[in-house]
Amino acid sequence: MHAKPYSSEGLCQEAPDSAMKYSDIVMDHFDHPRNAGEPELWNVCAEADNPVCLDRLKLYLFVAGDGTIETAGWQAEGCVPTLAAASFVSQWARGRNIKEVSSLTGEELIAHLGGLPATKKHAAYLAAEVAALCAAKFFTRQ
């Protein structure tokens, strides 16, 4: 990952983001990313990538003893929806139980984001996959 916690420069090989129409939610999270970067305190992290479009996402969580997510952060490289999905998941997860986060689906995330173009849905699936991987790592340690 770059020194900056996120980048949208030159990764997705599909239609350029400038030609896409995104929801206000997607654009808000892209323009004003929440929880970007590695948080000071975390106890589980996971990462995944999409080998087709080269998007990468790493999610950090601090899960308290009762399973509540207290802190979330992320680093990503990818298209506008990948960065927006990472930002949304990090904000959405805080205060929720890790079990709830483990069951987040790509389709649910697409709905939370106000929809995505068909060629960009991979971003939501990647973010949901990384959230599930974090949860799996947490449950494996228990």
For each residue, the residues with C-beta under 8 A, 3 or more apart:
1: 5 56 58 75 76 77
2: 5 7 77
3:
4: 7
5: 1 2 36 37 38 73 74 75 76
6: 33 36 74 75 76 77 83 86
7: 2 4 11 76 77 78
8: 11 17 30 77 78 79 80 82 83
9:
10:
11: 7 8 53 54 55 77 78 79
12: 17 53 54 55 78 79 82
13: 52 53 54
14: 53 79 119 120
15: 19 20 119
16: 19 20
17: 8 12 20 79 80
18:
19: 15 16
20: 15 16 17 80 117 120
21: 117
22: 26 27 30 80 81 84 116 117
23: 26 27 113 114 115 116
24: 27 28 114
25: 28 29 84 88 112 113 114
26: 22 23 29 30 80 81 84 113 114 116
27: 22 23 24 30 31 80 84
28: 24 25 31 32 84
29: 25 26 32 33 34 83 84 85 87 88 91 113
30: 8 22 26 27 33 80 83 84 87
31: 27 28
32: 28 29
33: 6 29 30 36 83 84 86 87
34: 29 87 88 90 91
35: 39 72 73 74 87 90 91 94
36: 5 6 33 73 74 75 86 87
37: 5 73 74 75
38: 5 42 60 73 75
39: 35 42 60 62 71 72 73
40:
41: 62 70 71
42: 38 39 45 60 61 62 71 73
43: 61 62 63 138
44: 60 61 62 63 134 137 138 141
45: 42 58 59 60 61 134 137
46: 58 59 130 133 134 136 137
47: 56 57 58 59 130 133
48: 56 57 126 129 130 133
49: 54 55 56 57 126
50: 53 54 55 56 78 122 126
51: 54
52: 13 122
53: 11 12 13 14 50 78 79 122
54: 11 12 13 49 50 51 77 78
55: 11 12 49 50 76 77 78 79 82 122 123 126
56: 1 47 48 49 50 76 77 78
57: 47 48 49 74 75 76 78 82 85 86 126 127 130
58: 1 45 46 47 74 75 76 130
59: 45 46 47 72 73 74 86 89 90 127 130 131 133 134
60: 38 39 42 44 45 71 72 73 74
61: 42 43 44 45 69 71 72 93 98 101 134 138
62: 39 41 42 43 44 69 70 71 72
63: 43 44 67 68 69 70 98 138
64: 67 68 69 70
65:
66: 97
67: 63 64 97 98 99
68: 63 64 95 96 97 98
69: 61 62 63 64 72 93 94 95 96 97 98 101
70: 41 62 63 64 94
71: 39 41 42 60 61 62 94
72: 35 39 59 60 61 62 69 89 90 91 93 94
73: 5 35 36 37 38 39 42 59 60 90
74: 5 6 35 36 37 57 58 59 60 86 87 89 90
75: 1 5 6 36 37 38 57 58
76: 1 5 6 7 55 56 57 58 82 83 86
77: 1 2 6 7 8 11 54 55 56 82
78: 7 8 11 12 50 53 54 55 56 57 81 82 83 123 126
79: 8 11 12 14 17 53 55 82 83 120 123
80: 8 17 20 22 26 27 30 83 84 120
81: 22 26 78 84 85 113 116 120 123 124
82: 8 12 55 57 76 77 78 79 85 86 123 126 127
83: 6 8 29 30 33 76 78 79 80 86 87
84: 22 25 26 27 28 29 30 33 80 81 87 88 113 123
85: 29 57 81 82 88 89 109 113 123 124 126 127
86: 6 33 36 57 59 74 76 82 83 89 90 127
87: 29 30 33 34 35 36 74 83 84 90 91
88: 25 29 34 84 85 91 92 109 112 113 127
89: 59 72 74 85 86 92 93 104 109 127 128 130 131
90: 34 35 59 72 73 74 86 87 93 94
91: 29 34 35 72 87 88 94
92: 88 89 96 104 112
93: 61 69 72 89 90 96 101 131
94: 35 69 70 71 72 90 91
95: 68 69
96: 68 69 92 93 100 101
97: 66 67 68 69 100 101
98: 61 63 67 68 69 101 102 134 135 138 139
99: 67 102 103 135
100: 96 97 103 104
101: 61 69 93 96 97 98 104 131 132 134 135
102: 98 99 131 132 135 136 139
103: 99 100 132
104: 89 92 100 101 108 109 128 131 132
105: 108 109 128
106: 109 110 121 124 125 127 128 129
107: 110 111 124
108: 104 105 111 112 128
109: 85 88 89 104 105 106 112 113 124 125 127 128
110: 106 107 113 115 116 121 124
111: 107 108 114 115
112: 25 88 92 108 109
113: 23 25 26 29 81 84 85 88 109 110 116 124
114: 23 24 25 26 111
115: 23 110 111
116: 22 23 26 81 110 113 120 121 123 124
117: 20 21 22 120 121
118: 121
119: 14 15
120: 14 20 79 80 81 116 117 123
121: 106 110 116 117 118 124 125
122: 50 52 53 55 125 126
123: 55 78 79 81 82 84 85 116 120 126 127
124: 81 85 106 107 109 110 113 116 121 127 128
125: 106 109 121 122 128 129
126: 48 49 50 55 57 78 82 85 122 123 129 130
127: 57 59 82 85 86 88 89 106 109 123 124 130 131
128: 89 104 105 106 108 109 124 125 131 132
129: 48 106 125 126 132 133
130: 46 47 48 57 58 59 89 126 127 133 134
131: 59 89 93 101 102 104 127 128 134 135
132: 101 102 103 104 128 129 135 136
133: 46 47 48 59 129 130 136 137
134: 44 45 46 59 61 98 101 130 131 137 138
135: 98 99 101 102 131 132 138 139
136: 46 102 132 133 139 140
137: 44 45 46 133 134 140 141
138: 43 44 61 63 98 134 135 141 142
139: 98 102 135 136 142
140: 136 137
141: 44 137 138
142: 138 139
